[in-house]
Amino acid sequence: MNNTRFATAVHIMTLLTKSPQEWLTSEWMAGSININPVIVRKEIGVLKEAGLIISRQGKEGGSQLAKNADQISISEIYSAIKNTEVLGKKNNNPNPACSVGKEINTHLNTLFEETDRLVFNFLGDKSLKEFADQFS
């Protein structure tokens, strides 16, 4: 995942954890992250679809966590946001006449799956609350 989506999502979730009774707007969160509110709204949609947050529209609108932060693992956020392999992409057109090229993607798939499982397991041991508690 060579982008900032995961960092943005964790930032959003941490802000919501720190203000559990408030409906935080995408504009307010965007100010903390220092990005465009449209990007925040996009990630809110993904997190909402994953069942991690709830949102409401209107003058009193905003977002909140869908469940307690101690019930949300960082791996759940990772799973919701993940759109590429940790190690990047495979070469789609290796030379099938090459002894390496004809088998590289099979072996890369195994490597990618093992790496992804390690990351997921590592993040699964950490709750959003534990992460958020690091901030004063």
C-alpha positions in Angstrom: 0.0 0.0 0.0 2.2 2.8 -1.3 -0.1 5.7 -0.5 -1.5 7.6 2.5 -5.0 6.0 2.7 -4.2 3.8 5.7 -2.6 6.7 7.6 -5.6 8.9 6.7 -8.1 6.3 7.9 -6.2 5.8 11.2 -6.1 9.5 11.7 -9.9 9.8 11.1 -10.6 6.9 13.5 -8.3 8.3 16.1 -10.0 11.7 16.0 -13.4 10.0 16.4 -12.0 8.0 19.3 -10.8 11.1 21.1 -14.3 12.8 20.7 -16.8 9.9 21.2 -19.8 12.0 22.0 -19.4 14.5 19.2 -20.4 14.4 15.5 -17.1 15.4 13.8 -17.4 16.9 10.3 -15.2 16.0 7.4 -14.1 19.7 7.2 -12.9 19.6 10.8 -11.1 16.3 10.4 -9.6 17.5 7.1 -8.1 20.4 9.1 -6.4 18.1 11.5 -5.1 15.9 8.7 -4.3 18.9 6.5 -6.0 17.5 3.4 -9.0 18.2 1.3 -12.4 17.4 3.0 -13.3 15.4 -0.2 -10.6 12.9 0.6 -11.8 12.6 4.2 -15.4 12.0 2.9 -14.2 9.3 0.5 -12.4 7.4 3.4 -15.4 8.0 5.6 -17.5 6.2 3.0 -15.2 3.3 3.0 -15.0 3.1 6.8 -18.8 3.4 7.0 -19.3 0.6 4.5 -17.0 -1.6 6.7 -19.2 -0.9 9.7 -16.6 1.0 11.6 -18.3 4.4 11.6 -21.7 6.0 11.4 -22.5 9.3 9.7 -25.4 11.7 9.5 -25.9 14.6 7.1 -27.2 18.1 7.7 -26.5 21.0 10.0 -25.9 18.7 12.9 -24.1 16.1 10.8 -20.8 14.4 11.1 -19.3 11.0 11.9 -18.8 8.9 15.0 -17.5 5.4 15.7 -20.0 2.7 15.1 -18.7 0.8 18.2 -16.3 1.3 21.1 -12.7 1.9 20.1 -11.6 -1.0 22.3 -13.7 -3.2 20.0 -12.0 -2.1 16.8 -8.7 -3.5 15.8 -6.2 -1.6 13.6 -6.4 -4.7 11.3 -10.1 -3.9 10.7 -9.1 -0.4 9.5 -6.4 -1.9 7.4 -8.8 -4.4 5.8 -11.3 -1.7 5.0 -8.7 0.5 3.3 -6.4 -2.0 1.7 -6.5 -1.9 -2.1 -3.0 -3.2 -3.0 -0.6 -5.7 -1.8 1.9 -4.6 0.9 4.8 -5.4 -1.4 3.3 -3.7 -4.5 2.2 -5.2 -7.8 3.3 -8.1 -9.8 4.6 -7.8 -13.3 1.5 -8.7 -15.4 3.4 -9.9 -18.5 6.6 -11.8 -17.6 8.1 -13.8 -20.4 6.6 -17.3 -20.4 9.6 -18.6 -22.3 11.9 -17.7 -19.4 12.4 -20.2 -16.6 11.9 -17.5 -14.0 9.3 -15.5 -15.9 6.9 -18.4 -16.3 6.8 -19.1 -12.6 7.5 -15.7 -10.9 3.9 -14.7 -10.3 3.1 -18.0 -8.6 5.9 -17.6 -6.2 5.2 -13.9 -5.7 1.6 -14.7 -4.9 2.8 -16.9 -2.0 5.2 -14.3 -0.8 2.5 -11.5 -1.0 -0.1 -13.7 0.8 2.4 -14.5 3.6 3.4 -10.9 4.1 -0.2 -9.7 4.1 -1.1 -12.3 6.7 1.8 -11.2 8.9 0.8 -7.5 8.7 -2.9 -8.4 9.4 -1.9 -10.5 12.4 0.4 -7.9 13.8 -2.2 -5.1 13.4 -4.9 -7.4 14.8 -3.2 -7.4 18.2 -3.7 -3.6 18.5 -6.9 -1.9 19.3 -7.9 1.5 18.1 -8.3 2.6 21.8 -4.7 1.5 22.5 -3.5 3.5 19.6 -5.5 6.6 20.4 -4.4 6.5 24.1 -0.9 7.5 22.9 -2.2 11.0 22.3 -2.8 13.5 25.1 
